[in-house]
Amino acid sequence: MPTYARADIVFERGQGPYLYATDGRRFLDFAAGVAVNALGHAHPYLVEKLTEQANKLWHTSNLFRVAGQESLGKRLTEATFADTVFFTNSGAEAWECGAKTVRKYHYDSGNPQKNRIITFEQAFHGRTLGAISAAKQEKLIHGFDPLLDGFDQVPFGDLDAVRAAITPATGGICVEPIQGEGGIRAGSVEFLRGLRALCDEHGLLLFLDEIQCGMGRTGKLFAHEWAGITPDVMCVAKGIGGGFPLGACLATERAASGMTAGTHGSTYGGNPLATAVGNAVLDVMLAPGFLDEVQKTSAYMRGRLEELIAKHPSLFLELRGQGLMLGLKLGQPVGDVVAKLRANGLLSVPAGDNVVRLLPPLNIGEAEVNEAVGILDRTAQECVG
Ligand SMILES: *Cc1c(COP(=O)(O)O)cnc(C)c1O
């Protein structure tokens, strides 16, 4: 179906942060498959672990124990707030598992009426009927009525609006700590702490969507760590598989207490191939120094982007985001700027609020940042004249 407005390029191979098209052109990839290729393309260790697994066993279904799933689950719980994990193939499925976990928790706690979740304007949680019903953005929901009931939306960042929206039917709050599709809008530390406090005060579950901002993207394994809070439920995907389809819903034992045998499932979720890659990604990300290096690269890149804003203030209006999840709000239509950047050899991703997203592989260095900044500078000169 023609559901995508695709750029007319076919890539035939990738190497680290570079993609090579069939027509011979080379691109610096600061789109990274929309924050998915967290370790770049054709990472030798990931290739090794994937092919090693491919020679042994691909799929058995979840009727049996899956060794890679058990080890990946154990490592994710050791590295986070979570006690338990459900594996999926995509972000939207991980989000669905989270939403079901919230509802089931209250049902099993004797509060079946607490089945509504507060969500935020400009949110993005995926394209299933549940996820679009939660995000309620016009471009996502248009023509897809009737939506699923059970989601109450308030402005992002507005704690008073959240407080006012809490009713006896509220069961949880679902938020992206940094909105991705919505335009790289970071929730402040006070906002995220305030949500945690409201959840504690009203017996709600805090459900974080870290599908885009998680897995090292902000320079910590998960973005909520910057606010010093922990959620009850969290969905993860994108970077966790480094390009192999994998997602996960993490939860505390208490929050997931209703998710017992038979209540949820997936044929493929967490299969041996996917979890072999997931384990390999974690091997790299949890190695000493990896996340520190992301923070260092981010600090350097932010500095260089601030210089660009000073140099081209009519095109680059504002720098947003954290770590290597950065966005530039633009003074010209983002679609035009993304196309011009691409013509000059830099891949980026458009977002809401006329923001261009820069989501490079996490293992780039200053040389790649300089190359990207050079292309942004040249493109700005073309745009502004
Ligand atoms: C990409 C994304 C999703 C959906 O993930 P899919 O794998 O496309 O289903 C959900 N939430 C956020 C924050 C995302 O960035």
The ligand as an SDF file (V2000), in Angstrom:
LIG
                    3D

 15 15  0  0  0  0  0  0  0  0999 V2000
    8.5960    4.3820   16.8990 C   0  0  0  0  0  0  0  0  0  0  0  0
    7.8000    4.6000   18.1250 C   0  0  0  0  0  0  0  0  0  0  0  0
    6.7230    3.7690   18.4560 C   0  0  0  0  0  0  0  0  0  0  0  0
    6.2230    2.6740   17.5340 C   0  0  0  0  0  0  0  0  0  0  0  0
    7.1740    1.7120   17.2490 O   0  0  0  0  0  0  0  0  0  0  0  0
    6.9120    0.7110   16.0050 P   0  0  0  0  0  0  0  0  0  0  0  0
    8.0670   -0.2430   16.0860 O   0  0  0  0  0  0  0  0  0  0  0  0
    6.8970    1.5430   14.7760 O   0  0  0  0  0  0  0  0  0  0  0  0
    5.6140    0.0470   16.2410 O   0  0  0  0  0  0  0  0  0  0  0  0
    6.0710    3.9960   19.6460 C   0  0  0  0  0  0  0  0  0  0  0  0
    6.4560    4.9760   20.4860 N   0  0  0  0  0  0  0  0  0  0  0  0
    7.4890    5.8010   20.2040 C   0  0  0  0  0  0  0  0  0  0  0  0
    7.8810    6.8520   21.1880 C   0  0  0  0  0  0  0  0  0  0  0  0
    8.1830    5.6510   19.0160 C   0  0  0  0  0  0  0  0  0  0  0  0
    9.1780    6.4960   18.7200 O   0  0  0  0  0  0  0  0  0  0  0  0
  1  2  1  0
  2  3  1  0
  2 14  2  0
  3  4  1  0
  3 10  2  0
  4  5  1  0
  5  6  1  0
  6  7  2  0
  6  8  1  0
  6  9  1  0
 10 11  1  0
 11 12  2  0
 12 13  1  0
 12 14  1  0
 14 15  1  0
M  END
$$$$
